[in-house]
Amino acid sequence: MQAQLANLYKKNQRFVGKTLSVFLEGYHSESSYLFQGRDPGQTPEVDGVVILNDFEVVESLHTVYNVQTTSISDYDLIGTAICKGPLPGFPDSTGSGKR
């Protein structure tokens, strides 16, 4: 488990400081003070999520927002919603979503 977490940490580290288009799913499962979402490369039940700890610009759930990633927590990325998205090139429903 530690080796898997170390590999994922390395993978996620390259996203820290980047802006991702994130589909905002709802409140985080561990706190009603946080939101969670996924970028196109994060598969439910397989990958972590993007946790939003600053969401002042969020107007509604089930919407794509551009999120500036700031850090990592175990399997998840942490970030701040900066504006409604998506970024140019955001895959539509036919996109692969590969990271």
LOKE-890687 format. One line per 10 residues: number of its first residue (from 1); their letters; for each residue y, x, z of N, C-alpha, C. Coordinates in steps of 0.1 Angstrom, whole numbers, plus 5000, padded with zeros to 4 digits. Each point is the difference from the previous one (the first is absolute). Example, Ala and Ser with C-alpha at 12.3 -4.5 7.8 and 13.67 -1.06 7.14 Angstrom:
BEGIN
1 = AS = 4943:5132:5078:5012:4991:5000:5012:5009:5000 ~ 5011:4996:4993:5011:5009:5000:5011:4992:5008
This chain:
BEGIN
1 = MQAQLANLYK = 4988:5008:5000:5012:4992:5000:5013:5009:5000 ~ 4999:5011:5008:5012:5009:5000:5003:5006:4987 ~ 4989:5004:4993:5001:5006:4986:5007:4990:4991 ~ 4995:4988:5000:5005:4989:4992:5015:4998:5002 ~ 5004:4999:5013:5014:4999:5004:5008:5011:4996 ~ 4995:5012:5001:5007:5012:4995:5003:5000:4985 ~ 4990:4996:4993:5001:4999:4985:5011:4989:4996 ~ 4999:4989:5007:5009:4989:4997:5015:5004:5004 ~ 5001:5008:5011:5013:5004:5004:5006:5009:4989 ~ 4992:5009:4995:5005:5009:4989:5004:4991:4988
11 = KNQRFVGKTL = 4992:4990:4996:5003:4991:4989:5013:4993:5003 ~ 5001:4994:5012:5012:4992:5003:5013:5009:5001 ~ 4998:5012:5004:5012:5009:5002:5008:5001:4988 ~ 4994:5000:4988:5008:5001:4988:5008:4988:4997 ~ 4998:4989:5007:5009:4988:4998:5011:4999:5010 ~ 5000:5009:5010:5011:4999:5010:5013:5005:4993 ~ 5011:4992:5002:5012:5004:4994:5002:4993:4986 ~ 4990:4994:4995:5000:4993:4987:5004:4985:5002 ~ 5004:4994:4989:5002:4986:5000:4989:4993:4992 ~ 4994:4991:5007:4989:4992:4994:5003:4985:4998
21 = SVFLEGYHSE = 4995:4994:4990:5001:4985:4999:4988:4995:5008 ~ 5004:4991:5010:4990:4995:5010:5000:4985:5000 ~ 4989:4994:4998:4998:4985:5001:4999:4997:5015 ~ 5010:4993:5005:5001:4997:5015:4991:4988:5003 ~ 4989:5003:5008:4990:4990:5003:5003:4992:5011 ~ 5006:5005:5011:5003:4993:5012:5002:5009:5012 ~ 4999:4994:5012:5001:5008:5012:4988:5009:5001 ~ 5002:5012:5006:4990:5009:5003:4990:4994:5010 ~ 4988:5003:4999:4989:4994:5009:5002:5004:5014 ~ 5007:5011:5003:5001:5005:5014:5013:4997:5006
31 = SSYLFQGRDP = 5010:4995:4993:5013:4997:5005:5008:4991:4992 ~ 5007:4990:5006:5008:4991:4993:5014:5006:4997 ~ 5002:5012:5005:5013:5008:4997:4999:5008:4988 ~ 4988:5000:4993:4998:5008:4988:4995:4992:4989 ~ 5003:5003:4988:4994:4994:4988:4991:5010:4994 ~ 4991:4994:4991:4991:5009:4993:4999:4995:4986 ~ 4997:5010:4991:4998:4997:4986:4992:5011:4993 ~ 4998:4999:4987:4992:5009:4993:5007:5004:4987 ~ 4999:5013:4996:5004:5003:4987:4989:4998:4990 ~ 5002:5001:4987:4989:4997:4991:4987:5008:5001
41 = GQTPEVDGVV = 5001:5012:5007:4989:5009:5001:4992:4998:5013 ~ 5004:4990:5008:4993:4998:5013:4992:4987:4999 ~ 4987:5002:5001:4990:4989:4999:4997:4994:5014 ~ 5001:4987:5001:4996:4994:5013:4986:5003:5004 ~ 4997:5002:5012:4987:5003:5006:4996:5014:4997 ~ 5008:5008:4992:4996:5014:4997:5011:5009:5005 ~ 5012:4998:4996:5011:5009:5003:5008:4994:5012 ~ 5009:5009:5004:5010:4995:5011:5011:4991:4994 ~ 5010:4998:5007:5011:4992:4996:5013:5008:5001 ~ 5011:4994:4995:5013:5005:5003:5006:4992:5011
51 = ILNDFEVVES = 5004:5006:5011:5006:4993:5011:5015:5001:4999 ~ 5007:4989:5001:5014:5000:5000:5005:4999:5014 ~ 5008:5010:5005:5005:5000:5013:5015:4997:5000 ~ 5006:5000:4988:5014:4996:4998:5001:4991:4988 ~ 5003:4988:5002:4999:4990:4989:5012:4991:4999 ~ 5011:5006:5003:5013:4992:5000:5002:4993:4987 ~ 4996:5006:4989:5003:4994:4987:4990:4989:4995 ~ 4989:4999:5008:4989:4991:4997:5005:4985:5001 ~ 4999:4992:4989:5004:4986:5000:4988:4991:5001 ~ 4988:5005:4994:4989:4991:5000:4987:5008:4999
61 = LHTVYNVQTT = 4989:4994:5004:4987:5006:4999:4994:4997:4986 ~ 4990:5007:4996:4993:4998:4987:5009:5004:4989 ~ 5008:5010:5002:5010:5005:4990:4998:5015:5000 ~ 5004:5006:4988:4999:5015:4999:5014:5006:5004 ~ 4999:5010:5009:5012:5007:5004:4998:5015:4998 ~ 5011:5007:4997:4999:5014:4999:5001:5006:5015 ~ 4991:5008:5003:4999:5006:5014:5000:5015:4999 ~ 5009:5005:5008:5001:5015:5002:4991:5004:5011 ~ 4989:5008:4997:4991:5004:5010:5005:5011:5008 ~ 4997:4999:5013:5006:5009:5010:4990:5008:5007
71 = SISDYDLIGT = 4987:4995:5002:4990:5007:5008:4987:4994:4998 ~ 4990:5005:5007:4986:4996:4999:4995:4996:5014 ~ 4992:4990:5001:4993:4997:5012:4985:4997:4997 ~ 4992:5010:5003:4985:4999:4997:4998:4996:4985 ~ 4996:4988:4997:4997:4997:4986:5012:4994:4993 ~ 5011:4998:5007:5011:4992:4994:5012:5008:4997 ~ 5008:4996:4991:5014:5006:4998:5010:4991:5007 ~ 5010:5006:5005:5011:4993:5007:5013:5002:4992 ~ 5008:4989:4999:5012:5001:4992:5010:4989:5003 ~ 5011:5001:4992:5011:4991:5002:5003:4993:4987
81 = AICKGPLPGF = 5001:4987:5000:5003:4992:4988:5015:5003:4997 ~ 5002:5004:4987:5014:5004:4996:5006:4989:4991 ~ 4992:4993:4992:5005:4990:4992:4988:4992:4993 ~ 5003:4988:4995:4990:4993:4993:4996:5008:4988 ~ 4987:5000:4996:4995:5008:4989:4997:4991:4989 ~ 4992:5004:4991:4992:5013:5000:5007:5011:4993 ~ 4995:5012:5002:5005:5012:4992:4996:4999:4986 ~ 5007:5006:4990:4995:5000:4986:4986:5005:4999 ~ 4992:4994:4992:4987:5004:4998:4990:4994:5010 ~ 5005:4992:5009:4991:4993:5009:4989:4992:4993
91 = PDSTGSGKR = 4987:5002:5002:4990:4993:4992:5000:4985:5003 ~ 4998:4993:4989:4999:4985:5002:4986:4997:5003 ~ 4996:4988:4999:4986:4996:5004:4989:5006:4992 ~ 5004:5006:4989:4990:5007:4991:5000:5015:5002 ~ 5009:5005:5009:5001:5015:5002:4988:5005:5009 ~ 4998:5012:4999:4989:5006:5007:5003:5003:5014 ~ 5012:5002:5004:5004:5003:5013:4995:5013:5006 ~ 4996:5009:4991:4994:5013:5005:5012:5009:5005 ~ 4996:5007:5011:5010:5009:5006:4997:5014:4996
